[in-house]
Amino acid sequence: MSEPTPEIPAEEKPTSFSVFYSCMRCGTQVSQSELTRLPEIKCICGFRVFTKVRPPVVKTIKAF
């Protein structure tokens, strides 16, 4: 007749997704968890503008 289908596990979400931000003024790198602990988003130098640190991986996409 029909064979039992194997159960497919639900997709697991990554438990630790480390996102780092860099201060625009002094360049200090801060993790997202460190920023959430503070009452306001501010660097140790007092500046409030951060950029997301991107990995050095270059993605190539084939155009159709």
N, CA, C and O atoms as a CHARMM CRD file, in Angstrom:
* protein
*
  256
    1    1 MET  N      0.83700  -1.17000   0.00000 PROA 1      0.00000
    2    1 MET  CA     0.00000   0.00000   0.00000 PROA 1      0.00000
    3    1 MET  C      0.89200   1.24600   0.00000 PROA 1      0.00000
    4    1 MET  O      1.74700   1.40400  -0.87000 PROA 1      0.00000
    5    2 SER  N      0.68600   2.11100   0.96700 PROA 2      0.00000
    6    2 SER  CA     1.51600   3.32100   1.00100 PROA 2      0.00000
    7    2 SER  C      2.48700   3.23900   2.17100 PROA 2      0.00000
    8    2 SER  O      2.14200   2.79800   3.26800 PROA 2      0.00000
    9    3 GLU  N      3.69200   3.67100   1.90400 PROA 3      0.00000
   10    3 GLU  CA     4.71800   3.65700   2.94500 PROA 3      0.00000
   11    3 GLU  C      4.54000   4.87500   3.84300 PROA 3      0.00000
   12    3 GLU  O      4.15400   5.94300   3.36600 PROA 3      0.00000
   13    4 PRO  N      4.81400   4.72800   5.12800 PROA 4      0.00000
   14    4 PRO  CA     4.71100   5.90800   6.00700 PROA 4      0.00000
   15    4 PRO  C      5.78000   6.92700   5.64100 PROA 4      0.00000
   16    4 PRO  O      6.94500   6.58800   5.43500 PROA 4      0.00000
   17    5 THR  N      5.36200   8.15600   5.56800 PROA 5      0.00000
   18    5 THR  CA     6.31000   9.21800   5.21900 PROA 5      0.00000
   19    5 THR  C      7.10000   9.62200   6.46400 PROA 5      0.00000
   20    5 THR  O      6.53300   9.75400   7.54800 PROA 5      0.00000
   21    6 PRO  N      8.39600   9.81600   6.30500 PROA 6      0.00000
   22    6 PRO  CA     9.19900  10.22800   7.46600 PROA 6      0.00000
   23    6 PRO  C      8.82900  11.65200   7.88600 PROA 6      0.00000
   24    6 PRO  O      8.52700  12.50600   7.05300 PROA 6      0.00000
   25    7 GLU  N      8.86000  11.87700   9.16800 PROA 7      0.00000
   26    7 GLU  CA     8.52400  13.20600   9.68500 PROA 7      0.00000
   27    7 GLU  C      9.65800  14.17800   9.38400 PROA 7      0.00000
   28    7 GLU  O     10.83400  13.87700   9.58700 PROA 7      0.00000
   29    8 ILE  N      9.27600  15.32600   8.90500 PROA 8      0.00000
   30    8 ILE  CA    10.26200  16.36600   8.59700 PROA 8      0.00000
   31    8 ILE  C     10.31200  17.31500   9.78000 PROA 8      0.00000
   32    8 ILE  O      9.30100  17.92100  10.13400 PROA 8      0.00000
   33    9 PRO  N     11.49000  17.45100  10.40000 PROA 9      0.00000
   34    9 PRO  CA    11.56500  18.35400  11.55300 PROA 9      0.00000
   35    9 PRO  C     11.38900  19.80600  11.13200 PROA 9      0.00000
   36    9 PRO  O     11.77000  20.20400  10.03100 PROA 9      0.00000
   37   10 ALA  N     10.81300  20.57000  12.01700 PROA 10     0.00000
   38   10 ALA  CA    10.62700  22.00000  11.74800 PROA 10     0.00000
   39   10 ALA  C     11.98800  22.67400  11.65500 PROA 10     0.00000
   40   10 ALA  O     12.95500  22.24300  12.28200 PROA 10     0.00000
   41   11 GLU  N     12.04400  23.72100  10.87600 PROA 11     0.00000
   42   11 GLU  CA    13.31300  24.42800  10.71900 PROA 11     0.00000
   43   11 GLU  C     13.73300  25.03200  12.04900 PROA 11     0.00000
   44   11 GLU  O     12.94100  25.65800  12.75300 PROA 11     0.00000
   45   12 GLU  N     14.99000  24.82700  12.36500 PROA 12     0.00000
   46   12 GLU  CA    15.51300  25.35600  13.62000 PROA 12     0.00000
   47   12 GLU  C     16.08600  26.74100  13.38600 PROA 12     0.00000
   48   12 GLU  O     16.84800  26.96400  12.44500 PROA 12     0.00000
   49   13 LYS  N     15.71900  27.64500  14.23500 PROA 13     0.00000
   50   13 LYS  CA    16.25000  28.99200  14.14800 PROA 13     0.00000
   51   13 LYS  C     17.58900  29.03300  14.88000 PROA 13     0.00000
   52   13 LYS  O     17.75200  28.35400  15.89300 PROA 13     0.00000
   53   14 PRO  N     18.55600  29.82100  14.38400 PROA 14     0.00000
   54   14 PRO  CA    19.83000  29.89900  15.08500 PROA 14     0.00000
   55   14 PRO  C     19.63900  30.51600  16.46600 PROA 14     0.00000
   56   14 PRO  O     18.96200  31.53300  16.61700 PROA 14     0.00000
   57   15 THR  N     20.23400  29.89600  17.45700 PROA 15     0.00000
   58   15 THR  CA    20.04400  30.38100  18.82000 PROA 15     0.00000
   59   15 THR  C     20.85000  31.64900  19.08400 PROA 15     0.00000
   60   15 THR  O     20.37900  32.54800  19.78100 PROA 15     0.00000
   61   16 SER  N     22.04000  31.72600  18.54200 PROA 16     0.00000
   62   16 SER  CA    22.84700  32.92300  18.76500 PROA 16     0.00000
   63   16 SER  C     23.17000  33.55800  17.41600 PROA 16     0.00000
   64   16 SER  O     23.98500  33.04400  16.65100 PROA 16     0.00000
   65   17 PHE  N     22.53500  34.65200  17.14800 PROA 17     0.00000
   66   17 PHE  CA    22.76300  35.38200  15.91100 PROA 17     0.00000
   67   17 PHE  C     23.54800  36.62800  16.27500 PROA 17     0.00000
   68   17 PHE  O     22.97100  37.65100  16.64100 PROA 17     0.00000
   69   18 SER  N     24.86100  36.53700  16.17200 PROA 18     0.00000
   70   18 SER  CA    25.69800  37.63000  16.62800 PROA 18     0.00000
   71   18 SER  C     25.75600  38.74300  15.58100 PROA 18     0.00000
   72   18 SER  O     26.30200  38.56100  14.49300 PROA 18     0.00000
   73   19 VAL  N     25.19600  39.87400  15.92400 PROA 19     0.00000
   74   19 VAL  CA    25.22300  41.05100  15.06500 PROA 19     0.00000
   75   19 VAL  C     26.08300  42.08500  15.77400 PROA 19     0.00000
   76   19 VAL  O     25.87000  42.38500  16.94900 PROA 19     0.00000
   77   20 PHE  N     27.05000  42.62400  15.05300 PROA 20     0.00000
   78   20 PHE  CA    27.93500  43.61800  15.63900 PROA 20     0.00000
   79   20 PHE  C     27.73900  44.95800  14.95000 PROA 20     0.00000
   80   20 PHE  O     27.49800  45.03300  13.74500 PROA 20     0.00000
   81   21 TYR  N     27.84900  46.00300  15.74000 PROA 21     0.00000
   82   21 TYR  CA    27.73400  47.36800  15.24500 PROA 21     0.00000
   83   21 TYR  C     29.01900  48.11000  15.56000 PROA 21     0.00000
   84   21 TYR  O     29.67600  47.83000  16.56300 PROA 21     0.00000
   85   22 SER  N     29.37800  49.05700  14.70200 PROA 22     0.00000
   86   22 SER  CA    30.60000  49.83500  14.86600 PROA 22     0.00000
   87   22 SER  C     30.24200  51.30700  15.01700 PROA 22     0.00000
   88   22 SER  O     29.41400  51.82900  14.27100 PROA 22     0.00000
   89   23 CYS  N     30.86300  51.97300  15.98000 PROA 23     0.00000
   90   23 CYS  CA    30.63800  53.39700  16.20500 PROA 23     0.00000
   91   23 CYS  C     31.24000  54.19100  15.04800 PROA 23     0.00000
   92   23 CYS  O     32.34300  53.89100  14.59000 PROA 23     0.00000
   93   24 MET  N     30.51900  55.19600  14.58000 PROA 24     0.00000
   94   24 MET  CA    31.01100  56.00500  13.46400 PROA 24     0.00000
   95   24 MET  C     32.16500  56.91200  13.87100 PROA 24     0.00000
   96   24 MET  O     33.00900  57.24600  13.03900 PROA 24     0.00000
   97   25 ARG  N     32.21300  57.30700  15.11500 PROA 25     0.00000
   98   25 ARG  CA    33.25300  58.22800  15.56300 PROA 25     0.00000
   99   25 ARG  C     34.54400  57.50900  15.93200 PROA 25     0.00000
  100   25 ARG  O     35.60400  57.81800  15.38800 PROA 25     0.00000
  101   26 CYS  N     34.46300  56.54100  16.86300 PROA 26     0.00000
  102   26 CYS  CA    35.69100  55.93000  17.38400 PROA 26     0.00000
  103   26 CYS  C     35.95700  54.53500  16.82200 PROA 26     0.00000
  104   26 CYS  O     37.07200  54.03200  16.95900 PROA 26     0.00000
  105   27 GLY  N     34.96700  53.89300  16.19200 PROA 27     0.00000
  106   27 GLY  CA    35.17400  52.59000  15.58000 PROA 27     0.00000
  107   27 GLY  C     35.06300  51.41200  16.53700 PROA 27     0.00000
  108   27 GLY  O     35.40700  50.29000  16.16700 PROA 27     0.00000
  109   28 THR  N     34.59200  51.63900  17.75500 PROA 28     0.00000
  110   28 THR  CA    34.43300  50.56200  18.72800 PROA 28     0.00000
  111   28 THR  C     33.32500  49.62300  18.26500 PROA 28     0.00000
  112   28 THR  O     32.24100  50.06900  17.88900 PROA 28     0.00000
  113   29 GLN  N     33.60500  48.31100  18.29500 PROA 29     0.00000
  114   29 GLN  CA    32.60000  47.33600  17.90300 PROA 29     0.00000
  115   29 GLN  C     31.82300  46.86700  19.12700 PROA 29     0.00000
  116   29 GLN  O     32.40600  46.49800  20.14600 PROA 29     0.00000
  117   30 VAL  N     30.49700  46.88700  19.00800 PROA 30     0.00000
  118   30 VAL  CA    29.60500  46.52900  20.11000 PROA 30     0.00000
  119   30 VAL  C     28.61700  45.49700  19.58400 PROA 30     0.00000
  120   30 VAL  O     28.11800  45.62700  18.46600 PROA 30     0.00000
  121   31 SER  N     28.32900  44.46500  20.38800 PROA 31     0.00000
  122   31 SER  CA    27.35200  43.46200  19.97200 PROA 31     0.00000
  123   31 SER  C     25.94100  43.96700  20.25700 PROA 31     0.00000
  124   31 SER  O     25.74400  44.90700  21.02800 PROA 31     0.00000
  125   32 GLN  N     24.98100  43.33400  19.62900 PROA 32     0.00000
  126   32 GLN  CA    23.59600  43.74300  19.80000 PROA 32     0.00000
  127   32 GLN  C     23.12700  43.48800  21.23200 PROA 32     0.00000
  128   32 GLN  O     22.33500  44.26000  21.77300 PROA 32     0.00000
  129   33 SER  N     23.60900  42.41300  21.84000 PROA 33     0.00000
  130   33 SER  CA    23.20300  42.10800  23.21200 PROA 33     0.00000
  131   33 SER  C     23.72200  43.16300  24.19100 PROA 33     0.00000
  132   33 SER  O     23.05400  43.47200  25.17800 PROA 33     0.00000
  133   34 GLU  N     24.90300  43.71400  23.92700 PROA 34     0.00000
  134   34 GLU  CA    25.42800  44.77200  24.78500 PROA 34     0.00000
  135   34 GLU  C     24.61300  46.05300  24.64700 PROA 34     0.00000
  136   34 GLU  O     24.40600  46.77200  25.62500 PROA 34     0.00000
  137   35 LEU  N     24.15300  46.33600  23.43700 PROA 35     0.00000
  138   35 LEU  CA    23.35300  47.54500  23.22200 PROA 35     0.00000
  139   35 LEU  C     21.98500  47.43900  23.88500 PROA 35     0.00000
  140   35 LEU  O     21.45200  48.44300  24.36000 PROA 35     0.00000
  141   36 THR  N     21.41000  46.23900  23.92500 PROA 36     0.00000
  142   36 THR  CA    20.09100  46.09500  24.52800 PROA 36     0.00000
  143   36 THR  C     20.14500  46.18400  26.04600 PROA 36     0.00000
  144   36 THR  O     19.12700  46.46600  26.67900 PROA 36     0.00000
  145   37 ARG  N     21.29600  45.95400  26.63600 PROA 37     0.00000
  146   37 ARG  CA    21.42300  46.05900  28.09000 PROA 37     0.00000
  147   37 ARG  C     21.41400  47.50800  28.57300 PROA 37     0.00000
  148   37 ARG  O     21.02500  47.79200  29.70600 PROA 37     0.00000
  149   38 LEU  N     21.83900  48.40500  27.71300 PROA 38     0.00000
  150   38 LEU  CA    21.94000  49.81700  28.09800 PROA 38     0.00000
  151   38 LEU  C     20.59200  50.51100  27.98800 PROA 38     0.00000
  152   38 LEU  O     19.77200  50.12700  27.15400 PROA 38     0.00000
  153   39 PRO  N     20.34200  51.53200  28.81700 PROA 39     0.00000
  154   39 PRO  CA    19.05500  52.24300  28.73600 PROA 39     0.00000
  155   39 PRO  C     18.89300  53.05500  27.45100 PROA 39     0.00000
  156   39 PRO  O     17.76800  53.27800  27.00500 PROA 39     0.00000
  157   40 GLU  N     19.99700  53.49800  26.85100 PROA 40     0.00000
  158   40 GLU  CA    19.93100  54.21900  25.57800 PROA 40     0.00000
  159   40 GLU  C     21.04800  53.73500  24.67000 PROA 40     0.00000
  160   40 GLU  O     22.08700  53.27500  25.14300 PROA 40     0.00000
  161   41 ILE  N     20.83300  53.83800  23.37900 PROA 41     0.00000
  162   41 ILE  CA    21.84000  53.39000  22.42400 PROA 41     0.00000
  163   41 ILE  C     22.89400  54.48200  22.30900 PROA 41     0.00000
  164   41 ILE  O     22.67500  55.52000  21.68500 PROA 41     0.00000
  165   42 LYS  N     24.04000  54.22300  22.92500 PROA 42     0.00000
  166   42 LYS  CA    25.11300  55.20300  22.94200 PROA 42     0.00000
  167   42 LYS  C     26.44300  54.46400  23.08100 PROA 42     0.00000
  168   42 LYS  O     26.54200  53.47900  23.81400 PROA 42     0.00000
  169   43 CYS  N     27.44700  54.93900  22.38500 PROA 43     0.00000
  170   43 CYS  CA    28.78700  54.36200  22.46800 PROA 43     0.00000
  171   43 CYS  C     29.47800  54.85000  23.74600 PROA 43     0.00000
  172   43 CYS  O     28.98000  55.74700  24.42600 PROA 43     0.00000
  173   44 ILE  N     30.62700  54.25000  24.06100 PROA 44     0.00000
  174   44 ILE  CA    31.37700  54.69100  25.23900 PROA 44     0.00000
  175   44 ILE  C     31.94100  56.09500  25.05700 PROA 44     0.00000
  176   44 ILE  O     32.24700  56.77900  26.03400 PROA 44     0.00000
  177   45 CYS  N     32.07700  56.52700  23.78800 PROA 45     0.00000
  178   45 CYS  CA    32.57500  57.87600  23.52600 PROA 45     0.00000
  179   45 CYS  C     31.45000  58.91100  23.55300 PROA 45     0.00000
  180   45 CYS  O     31.71600  60.11200  23.50200 PROA 45     0.00000
  181   46 GLY  N     30.18600  58.45500  23.63400 PROA 46     0.00000
  182   46 GLY  CA    29.05600  59.37000  23.69900 PROA 46     0.00000
  183   46 GLY  C     28.33000  59.55300  22.38100 PROA 46     0.00000
  184   46 GLY  O     27.27200  60.18200  22.34100 PROA 46     0.00000
  185   47 PHE  N     28.88300  59.01000  21.29600 PROA 47     0.00000
  186   47 PHE  CA    28.27300  59.15400  19.97600 PROA 47     0.00000
  187   47 PHE  C     27.12300  58.16200  19.84000 PROA 47     0.00000
  188   47 PHE  O     27.18300  57.07700  20.41900 PROA 47     0.00000
  189   48 ARG  N     26.07600  58.50700  19.08700 PROA 48     0.00000
  190   48 ARG  CA    24.89100  57.66200  18.98500 PROA 48     0.00000
  191   48 ARG  C     24.65800  57.07500  17.60000 PROA 48     0.00000
  192   48 ARG  O     23.59700  56.50600  17.34200 PROA 48     0.00000
  193   49 VAL  N     25.62400  57.20200  16.71300 PROA 49     0.00000
  194   49 VAL  CA    25.45500  56.69600  15.35200 PROA 49     0.00000
  195   49 VAL  C     26.31200  55.44100  15.17900 PROA 49     0.00000
  196   49 VAL  O     27.52800  55.47400  15.36400 PROA 49     0.00000
  197   50 PHE  N     25.64700  54.32200  14.81500 PROA 50     0.00000
  198   50 PHE  CA    26.31900  53.05600  14.61400 PROA 50     0.00000
  199   50 PHE  C     26.06000  52.56000  13.19800 PROA 50     0.00000
  200   50 PHE  O     25.03700  52.88100  12.59500 PROA 50     0.00000
  201   51 THR  N     26.99400  51.77600  12.67600 PROA 51     0.00000
  202   51 THR  CA    26.79500  51.08100  11.40700 PROA 51     0.00000
  203   51 THR  C     26.91700  49.59300  11.66100 PROA 51     0.00000
  204   51 THR  O     27.65100  49.16300  12.55100 PROA 51     0.00000
  205   52 LYS  N     26.20900  48.82200  10.89100 PROA 52     0.00000
  206   52 LYS  CA    26.25300  47.37100  11.03700 PROA 52     0.00000
  207   52 LYS  C     27.52200  46.84400  10.37300 PROA 52     0.00000
  208   52 LYS  O     27.82000  47.17700   9.22700 PROA 52     0.00000
  209   53 VAL  N     28.26300  46.01800  11.10800 PROA 53     0.00000
  210   53 VAL  CA    29.48900  45.43600  10.57400 PROA 53     0.00000
  211   53 VAL  C     29.08000  44.27500   9.67400 PROA 53     0.00000
  212   53 VAL  O     28.38800  43.35400  10.10700 PROA 53     0.00000
  213   54 ARG  N     29.51000  44.33000   8.43200 PROA 54     0.00000
  214   54 ARG  CA    29.14300  43.30400   7.46800 PROA 54     0.00000
  215   54 ARG  C     30.28500  42.30300   7.30200 PROA 54     0.00000
  216   54 ARG  O     31.45300  42.66900   7.42700 PROA 54     0.00000
  217   55 PRO  N     29.95600  41.05200   7.02300 PROA 55     0.00000
  218   55 PRO  CA    31.00800  40.06000   6.81100 PROA 55     0.00000
  219   55 PRO  C     31.74200  40.33700   5.50000 PROA 55     0.00000
  220   55 PRO  O     31.17300  40.94700   4.59400 PROA 55     0.00000
  221   56 PRO  N     32.98200  39.90300   5.38800 PROA 56     0.00000
  222   56 PRO  CA    33.76100  40.17600   4.17100 PROA 56     0.00000
  223   56 PRO  C     33.42500  39.24100   3.00700 PROA 56     0.00000
  224   56 PRO  O     34.24100  39.08000   2.09900 PROA 56     0.00000
  225   57 VAL  N     32.25200  38.63000   3.01700 PROA 57     0.00000
  226   57 VAL  CA    31.84900  37.70900   1.97200 PROA 57     0.00000
  227   57 VAL  C     31.14300  38.48400   0.86700 PROA 57     0.00000
  228   57 VAL  O     30.21200  39.24700   1.12400 PROA 57     0.00000
  229   58 VAL  N     31.59800  38.27800  -0.36100 PROA 58     0.00000
  230   58 VAL  CA    30.98300  38.92900  -1.50900 PROA 58     0.00000
  231   58 VAL  C     30.06700  37.91100  -2.18200 PROA 58     0.00000
  232   58 VAL  O     30.51200  36.83200  -2.57400 PROA 58     0.00000
  233   59 LYS  N     28.80200  38.25500  -2.31400 PROA 59     0.00000
  234   59 LYS  CA    27.84800  37.34900  -2.95800 PROA 59     0.00000
  235   59 LYS  C     27.73700  37.69200  -4.43500 PROA 59     0.00000
  236   59 LYS  O     27.55400  38.85300  -4.80300 PROA 59     0.00000
  237   60 THR  N     27.85000  36.67000  -5.27700 PROA 60     0.00000
  238   60 THR  CA    27.71000  36.85100  -6.70900 PROA 60     0.00000
  239   60 THR  C     26.40200  36.21800  -7.15100 PROA 60     0.00000
  240   60 THR  O     26.13700  35.05100  -6.86000 PROA 60     0.00000
  241   61 ILE  N     25.59300  36.98600  -7.84800 PROA 61     0.00000
  242   61 ILE  CA    24.29700  36.50600  -8.31600 PROA 61     0.00000
  243   61 ILE  C     24.30000  36.51600  -9.83000 PROA 61     0.00000
  244   61 ILE  O     24.64000  37.52000 -10.45500 PROA 61     0.00000
  245   62 LYS  N     23.91600  35.38300 -10.41900 PROA 62     0.00000
  246   62 LYS  CA    23.88300  35.26900 -11.86700 PROA 62     0.00000
  247   62 LYS  C     22.65300  35.99000 -12.41100 PROA 62     0.00000
  248   62 LYS  O     21.53300  35.73200 -11.96900 PROA 62     0.00000
  249   63 ALA  N     22.85500  36.87900 -13.35600 PROA 63     0.00000
  250   63 ALA  CA    21.74200  37.60500 -13.98300 PROA 63     0.00000
  251   63 ALA  C     21.17300  36.78700 -15.11400 PROA 63     0.00000
  252   63 ALA  O     21.90600  36.07300 -15.79800 PROA 63     0.00000
  253   64 PHE  N     19.89800  36.87900 -15.31400 PROA 64     0.00000
  254   64 PHE  CA    19.24200  36.12400 -16.39100 PROA 64     0.00000
  255   64 PHE  C     19.15900  36.91800 -17.63900 PROA 64     0.00000
  256   64 PHE  O     18.63800  36.43700 -18.64400 PROA 64     0.00000
